[in-house]
Amino acid sequence: MVAAFAAAALSSPATLAQVSDDLVKIGVLTDMNGPASTPTGQGSVTAAQMAVDDFGGQVLGKPISVIVGDHQLKPDIGGAIARRWYDTEQVDLIVDVPVSAVGLAVQGVANEKKKLFITHSTGAADFHGKFCSPYAIQWVFDTHALAVGTAQEVVKRGGDSWFFITDDYAFGHALEKDASEVVIKNGGKVIGAVRPPFATPDLSSFILQAQASKAKIIGIAAGPPNNMNEIKTAGEFGVLKGGQQMAALLALITDIHSLGLPAAQGLLLTTSFYWDMDDKTREWSKRYFAKMNRMPTMWQAGVYSSVMHYLQAIKEAGTDEPLKVAAKMREKPIEDFFARNGTLREDNLMVHDLMLVQVKSPEESKYPWDYYKILATIPGAQAFGPPDPACPLVKK
């Protein structure tokens, strides 16, 4: 009887539950003061802490803590912080990490240390392609999904001739390549492209070339700061008044807020999240706004979504062992205020529906942050496409 009782006790969930170091520690590794700090930064930290608080502050009877690091958009600094966190500060999960070069550096450390990393603001499709890893998860978007989502839906609506203004580095080239393929596949044509260097102070000549092309759509294959400067300059040159439209392959609601509706009106873009989409998005976003005094970007909302899903997976797995938690995260669909029809695939890409939106005119906007008209919902499988066979996690 004593032996049977002991065996029963050992097999109970409470006894089997295991949390390393008696603490679940989440590190938000982000840009706190640079050009990515508004769409990520403190807002991502706040979103992570909201998830921990909403979960109850503990899991499997152990406390959850959130720490913050600033990688300053530098891969060497990001990699060094990740290594220190995993090695000496018992961090179980790193989240956020804007800029693909930094994200890929942190992914390398996560692989080496066999610890989990979820990125929300790293867009490189190679992250879940040739560099895919059982320890690294991509949650919000990739360059392929944004380019495909925007290009395909815009061509369907008659925007069948394109001219690209492309950041002259890997991120911009990837956006242009993916979008161009979709434009041509759907019966459109690409008239040409110009490629300003990163952070070019004067973009006038590039805008004039795009305007002179007479293309129906000027595709902005760029990230900050070029993308917003290009849109602003195009407004000053009367591009929209001349009948051309601009399609941003990466733009965030904080970018639109900074530009203002007079400059951004008419812009087409694809997003994973819009705070004013429905009651669920509004309820969470208003709580976030009360803390940050601005509405969340898709990256910041995605941080909350993934942290909640991660903590729930620990609870259900009875452990914070990384691969067991990741496997549990893949078992259940992700259906929350952030994601619609979400699933975490075998390549560790979270596939979910996206939206094509158009920025409202000042006259159409009825209240603060009322910025988007939703034109179409893009199913996740269509936007993200099938898993990349270059990923070793994908079953051949």
C-alpha positions as CSV (number, residue, x, y, z in Angstrom):
1,M,0.0,0.0,0.0
2,V,2.8,2.4,0.8
3,A,4.5,1.6,-2.5
4,A,1.2,2.2,-4.4
5,F,0.6,5.5,-2.6
6,A,4.2,6.6,-3.4
7,A,3.8,5.7,-7.1
8,A,0.5,7.6,-7.3
9,A,2.0,10.6,-5.7
10,L,5.0,10.6,-8.1
11,S,2.6,10.4,-11.1
12,S,0.4,13.3,-10.1
13,P,0.6,16.5,-12.3
14,A,1.8,18.6,-9.4
15,T,4.7,16.3,-8.8
16,L,5.6,16.0,-12.4
17,A,5.4,19.7,-13.1
18,Q,8.9,21.1,-13.6
19,V,10.1,24.7,-13.9
20,S,13.8,25.3,-14.3
21,D,15.2,27.6,-11.6
22,D,11.7,27.8,-10.0
23,L,11.1,30.9,-12.2
24,V,9.9,31.5,-15.8
25,K,11.8,34.4,-17.1
26,I,11.0,36.2,-20.3
27,G,13.4,38.7,-21.9
28,V,12.1,41.4,-24.2
29,L,15.1,42.2,-26.5
30,T,14.2,45.3,-28.5
31,D,15.2,48.7,-29.7
32,M,14.4,51.1,-26.8
33,N,15.6,54.4,-28.3
34,G,16.3,54.0,-32.0
35,P,14.1,54.1,-35.2
36,A,12.3,50.9,-34.3
37,S,11.5,51.9,-30.7
38,T,8.0,53.3,-31.4
39,P,6.6,50.2,-33.1
40,T,8.5,47.9,-30.7
41,G,10.4,49.2,-27.7
42,Q,8.6,50.0,-24.5
43,G,5.3,49.0,-26.2
44,S,6.5,45.5,-26.6
45,V,7.7,45.4,-23.0
46,T,4.2,46.6,-21.9
47,A,2.5,44.0,-24.0
48,A,4.6,41.2,-22.6
49,Q,3.9,42.4,-19.0
50,M,0.2,42.6,-19.8
51,A,0.2,39.0,-20.8
52,V,2.0,37.9,-17.7
53,D,-0.4,39.9,-15.5
54,D,-3.4,38.5,-17.3
55,F,-2.1,35.0,-16.9
56,G,-2.0,35.5,-13.2
57,G,1.8,36.2,-12.7
58,Q,2.7,32.6,-12.2
59,V,2.6,29.2,-14.0
60,L,2.8,25.7,-12.4
61,G,3.0,27.5,-9.1
62,K,6.2,29.4,-10.0
63,P,6.5,33.2,-10.6
64,I,6.9,34.7,-14.1
65,S,9.2,37.7,-14.6
66,V,9.9,40.0,-17.5
67,I,13.3,41.7,-18.2
68,V,14.3,44.2,-20.9
69,G,17.4,44.6,-23.1
70,D,18.3,47.2,-25.7
71,H,20.2,45.7,-28.7
72,Q,20.5,49.2,-30.4
73,L,19.8,47.5,-33.8
74,K,23.3,45.9,-33.7
75,P,23.6,42.1,-34.3
76,D,26.8,41.8,-32.1
77,I,25.1,43.6,-29.1
78,G,21.9,41.5,-29.6
79,G,23.8,38.3,-29.7
80,A,25.9,39.2,-26.7
81,I,22.8,40.0,-24.6
82,A,21.0,36.8,-25.7
83,R,24.1,34.8,-24.7
84,R,24.3,36.4,-21.3
85,W,20.6,36.0,-20.7
86,Y,20.6,32.3,-21.6
87,D,23.9,31.5,-19.9
88,T,23.8,33.5,-16.6
89,E,20.4,35.1,-16.1
90,Q,18.3,32.0,-16.6
91,V,16.1,33.5,-19.3
92,D,13.7,30.9,-20.7
93,L,12.3,32.8,-23.6
94,I,13.4,35.9,-25.7
95,V,10.8,37.8,-27.6
96,D,10.5,40.8,-30.1
97,V,13.9,41.6,-31.6
98,P,13.3,44.1,-34.5
99,V,15.6,44.0,-37.6
100,S,16.3,40.8,-39.4
101,A,20.1,40.9,-38.9
102,V,19.7,41.1,-35.1
103,G,17.0,38.5,-35.2
104,L,19.1,36.0,-37.1
105,A,22.0,36.6,-34.7
106,V,19.8,35.9,-31.7
107,Q,18.4,32.8,-33.4
108,G,21.9,31.5,-33.7
109,V,22.5,31.9,-30.0
110,A,19.1,30.3,-29.2
111,N,20.0,27.3,-31.3
112,E,23.4,26.9,-29.6
113,K,21.9,27.3,-26.1
114,K,18.8,25.2,-26.9
115,K,16.5,27.9,-25.5
116,L,13.4,29.4,-27.0
117,F,13.1,32.6,-29.1
118,I,9.9,34.1,-30.6
119,T,10.4,36.9,-33.0
120,H,7.7,39.4,-33.9
121,S,9.5,42.1,-35.8
122,T,12.0,40.1,-37.7
123,G,10.7,39.7,-41.3
124,A,13.2,37.6,-43.1
125,A,11.5,34.5,-44.6
126,D,14.8,32.6,-44.3
127,F,14.1,32.7,-40.5
128,H,11.7,29.8,-41.0
129,G,13.3,28.7,-44.3
130,K,16.9,27.6,-44.7
131,F,17.7,28.9,-41.2
132,C,14.7,27.3,-39.5
133,S,15.2,25.9,-36.0
134,P,13.2,23.9,-33.4
135,Y,14.0,26.7,-30.9
136,A,13.0,29.8,-33.0
137,I,9.5,30.8,-33.8
138,Q,8.3,33.6,-36.1
139,W,4.9,34.9,-35.0
140,V,3.6,38.0,-36.8
141,F,4.7,38.3,-40.4
142,D,7.4,37.7,-42.9
143,T,8.5,39.6,-46.1
144,H,6.8,37.1,-48.3
145,A,3.4,37.4,-46.6
146,L,3.4,41.2,-46.7
147,A,4.5,41.3,-50.3
148,V,2.2,38.6,-51.5
149,G,-0.8,40.0,-49.5
150,T,-0.4,43.5,-50.9
151,A,0.6,42.8,-54.5
152,Q,-2.0,40.1,-55.1
153,E,-4.9,42.0,-53.7
154,V,-3.9,45.3,-55.4
155,V,-3.5,43.6,-58.8
156,K,-7.0,42.1,-58.4
157,R,-8.3,45.6,-57.9
158,G,-6.8,46.9,-61.2
159,G,-3.4,48.0,-60.0
160,D,-1.6,46.0,-62.7
161,S,1.4,48.2,-63.4
162,W,4.1,48.7,-60.8
163,F,7.2,50.7,-60.2
164,F,9.3,49.9,-57.1
165,I,11.2,52.2,-54.7
166,T,13.4,49.6,-53.0
167,D,15.7,49.9,-50.0
168,D,19.1,48.8,-51.3
169,Y,19.8,46.0,-48.9
170,A,18.6,42.4,-48.4
171,F,15.2,43.3,-46.7
172,G,14.2,45.7,-49.5
173,H,15.4,43.3,-52.2
174,A,13.4,40.4,-50.7
175,L,10.2,42.5,-50.6
176,E,10.6,43.7,-54.2
177,K,11.4,40.1,-55.5
178,D,8.4,38.5,-53.8
179,A,6.0,41.3,-54.8
180,S,7.2,41.4,-58.4
181,E,6.7,37.6,-58.8
182,V,3.1,38.0,-57.6
183,V,2.4,41.0,-59.8
184,I,3.6,39.1,-62.9
185,K,1.9,35.8,-61.9
186,N,-1.4,37.7,-61.6
187,G,-1.2,39.3,-65.0
188,G,0.4,42.6,-64.1
189,K,3.8,44.1,-65.1
190,V,6.7,45.7,-63.4
191,I,7.8,48.8,-65.3
192,G,11.0,49.4,-63.3
193,A,12.6,50.1,-59.9
194,V,15.0,52.5,-58.2
195,R,17.1,51.6,-55.2
196,P,18.0,54.3,-52.7
197,P,20.5,53.5,-50.0
198,F,19.3,53.0,-46.5
199,A,18.5,56.2,-44.6
200,T,18.9,58.4,-47.7
201,P,18.2,62.0,-46.6
202,D,16.8,63.3,-50.0
203,L,14.5,61.0,-51.8
204,S,13.2,63.5,-54.3
205,S,14.9,62.1,-57.4
206,F,13.6,58.6,-56.7
207,I,10.0,59.8,-56.2
208,L,10.3,61.8,-59.5
209,Q,11.4,58.7,-61.4
210,A,8.5,56.7,-59.9
211,Q,6.1,59.5,-60.8
212,A,7.5,59.7,-64.4
213,S,7.0,55.9,-64.9
214,K,3.2,56.4,-65.0
215,A,2.8,53.1,-63.2
216,K,-0.6,52.8,-61.5
217,I,1.1,51.5,-58.3
218,I,4.3,52.7,-56.7
219,G,5.5,49.9,-54.5
220,I,7.5,50.9,-51.4
221,A,9.8,48.0,-50.7
222,A,11.4,49.6,-47.7
223,G,11.4,49.9,-43.9
224,P,11.9,52.9,-41.7
225,P,13.1,55.5,-42.2
226,N,13.0,55.4,-46.0
227,N,9.4,54.1,-46.3
228,M,7.8,57.0,-44.4
229,N,10.0,59.6,-46.0
230,E,9.1,58.3,-49.4
231,I,5.4,58.5,-48.7
232,K,5.7,62.0,-47.3
233,T,7.8,63.2,-50.2
234,A,5.3,61.6,-52.7
235,G,2.5,63.6,-51.0
236,E,4.5,66.8,-51.4
237,F,5.0,66.0,-55.1
238,G,1.3,65.3,-55.7
239,V,1.7,61.7,-56.6
240,L,-1.7,60.7,-55.3
241,K,-3.4,63.7,-56.8
242,G,-1.9,62.7,-60.2
243,G,-3.8,59.4,-60.1
244,Q,-1.1,57.0,-58.9
245,Q,-1.4,54.9,-55.8
246,M,1.3,53.9,-53.3
247,A,1.5,50.4,-51.8
248,A,3.7,50.0,-48.7
249,L,5.0,46.5,-48.4
250,L,5.8,47.3,-44.7
251,A,4.0,50.1,-42.8
252,L,2.8,50.2,-39.2
253,I,0.0,52.1,-37.6
254,T,2.5,54.2,-35.7
255,D,4.0,55.2,-39.0
256,I,0.7,56.4,-40.2
257,H,0.1,58.3,-37.0
258,S,3.5,60.0,-37.4
259,L,2.9,60.9,-41.0
260,G,-0.7,62.1,-40.5
261,L,-3.6,61.3,-42.7
262,P,-3.1,64.3,-45.1
263,A,0.2,62.7,-46.2
264,A,-0.7,59.0,-45.8
265,Q,-4.3,59.0,-47.2
266,G,-4.9,56.4,-49.9
267,L,-1.9,54.3,-49.0
268,L,-2.4,50.5,-49.4
269,L,-0.7,48.1,-47.0
270,T,-1.0,44.6,-45.5
271,T,-1.2,44.1,-41.8
272,S,-1.6,41.3,-39.3
273,F,-3.5,43.4,-36.8
274,Y,-5.7,46.5,-36.6
275,W,-6.9,47.7,-33.2
276,D,-10.3,48.8,-34.5
277,M,-11.2,45.6,-36.4
278,D,-13.7,44.2,-33.9
279,D,-14.8,44.1,-30.3
280,K,-11.9,41.8,-29.3
281,T,-9.2,43.9,-30.8
282,R,-10.7,47.1,-29.4
283,E,-11.1,45.7,-25.9
284,W,-7.4,44.7,-25.6
285,S,-6.1,47.8,-27.5
286,K,-7.9,50.2,-25.2
287,R,-6.3,48.6,-22.2
288,Y,-2.9,48.9,-24.0
289,F,-3.7,52.5,-24.9
290,A,-4.3,53.3,-21.2
291,K,-0.7,52.3,-20.5
292,M,1.1,53.6,-23.6
293,N,-1.1,56.5,-24.8
294,R,-1.0,55.1,-28.4
295,M,-2.5,52.2,-30.2
296,P,-0.5,49.0,-30.6
297,T,1.3,47.9,-33.8
298,M,1.0,44.4,-35.1
299,W,4.4,43.6,-33.6
300,Q,3.3,44.7,-30.1
301,A,0.0,42.9,-30.2
302,G,1.8,39.8,-31.4
303,V,4.1,39.9,-28.4
304,Y,1.1,39.6,-26.0
305,S,-0.5,36.8,-28.1
306,S,2.7,34.7,-28.2
307,V,3.6,35.1,-24.5
308,M,0.0,34.0,-23.5
309,H,0.3,31.0,-25.9
310,Y,3.7,30.2,-24.5
311,L,2.6,30.3,-20.9
312,Q,-0.5,28.2,-21.6
313,A,1.7,25.6,-23.3
314,I,4.0,25.5,-20.1
315,K,0.9,24.9,-18.0
316,E,-0.4,22.2,-20.2
317,A,3.0,20.5,-20.7
318,G,3.7,20.6,-17.0
319,T,7.3,21.8,-17.8
320,D,9.2,24.7,-19.3
321,E,11.5,22.3,-21.2
322,P,11.9,24.2,-24.5
323,L,11.1,21.5,-27.1
324,K,8.2,20.1,-25.1
325,V,6.7,23.6,-24.8
326,A,7.2,24.3,-28.5
327,A,5.5,21.0,-29.3
328,K,2.5,21.9,-27.1
329,M,2.3,25.3,-28.8
330,R,2.0,23.6,-32.1
331,E,-0.9,21.4,-30.9
332,K,-3.6,24.0,-30.5
333,P,-4.9,26.6,-32.9
334,I,-4.2,30.3,-32.1
335,E,-7.5,32.1,-32.0
336,D,-7.3,35.2,-29.9
337,F,-7.7,39.0,-30.3
338,F,-4.6,39.1,-32.4
339,A,-4.8,36.0,-34.6
340,R,-7.6,34.6,-36.8
341,N,-7.2,31.0,-37.9
342,G,-3.7,30.8,-36.5
343,T,-1.6,27.7,-36.4
344,L,2.0,27.2,-35.5
345,R,3.4,25.1,-38.4
346,E,6.2,22.5,-38.3
347,D,8.7,25.1,-39.6
348,N,7.8,27.2,-36.5
349,L,6.0,29.9,-38.5
350,M,2.7,31.1,-37.1
351,V,0.4,31.3,-40.1
352,H,-2.8,33.4,-39.7
353,D,-5.1,35.7,-41.7
354,L,-3.8,39.1,-42.8
355,M,-5.7,42.2,-44.0
356,L,-5.3,44.5,-46.9
357,V,-6.2,48.0,-45.7
358,Q,-6.3,51.5,-47.1
359,V,-5.4,54.6,-45.1
360,K,-8.5,56.9,-44.7
361,S,-8.6,60.5,-45.7
362,P,-8.9,63.1,-43.0
363,E,-12.6,63.4,-43.8
364,E,-13.3,59.7,-43.4
365,S,-11.6,59.4,-40.0
366,K,-14.2,59.9,-37.2
367,Y,-12.1,59.6,-34.1
368,P,-8.4,59.3,-32.9
369,W,-6.5,56.4,-34.5
370,D,-9.4,55.7,-36.9
371,Y,-7.0,55.2,-39.8
372,Y,-7.8,52.1,-41.9
373,K,-10.5,50.9,-44.2
374,I,-10.3,47.1,-44.4
375,L,-10.5,46.1,-48.0
376,A,-9.9,42.3,-47.9
377,T,-9.1,39.4,-45.6
378,I,-6.2,37.3,-46.9
379,P,-6.2,33.7,-45.7
380,G,-2.9,32.8,-44.0
381,A,-2.1,29.8,-46.2
382,Q,-2.5,32.1,-49.3
383,A,-0.3,34.9,-47.8
384,F,2.4,32.8,-46.3
385,G,2.5,30.0,-48.8
386,P,3.6,26.4,-48.1
387,P,6.6,25.6,-45.9
388,D,10.0,26.2,-47.5
389,P,11.5,22.8,-48.4
390,A,14.9,24.3,-47.5
391,C,13.8,24.0,-43.8
392,P,15.1,20.8,-42.3
393,L,12.1,20.6,-40.0
394,V,9.7,20.2,-42.9
395,K,8.8,16.6,-43.7
396,K,9.9,15.8,-47.2
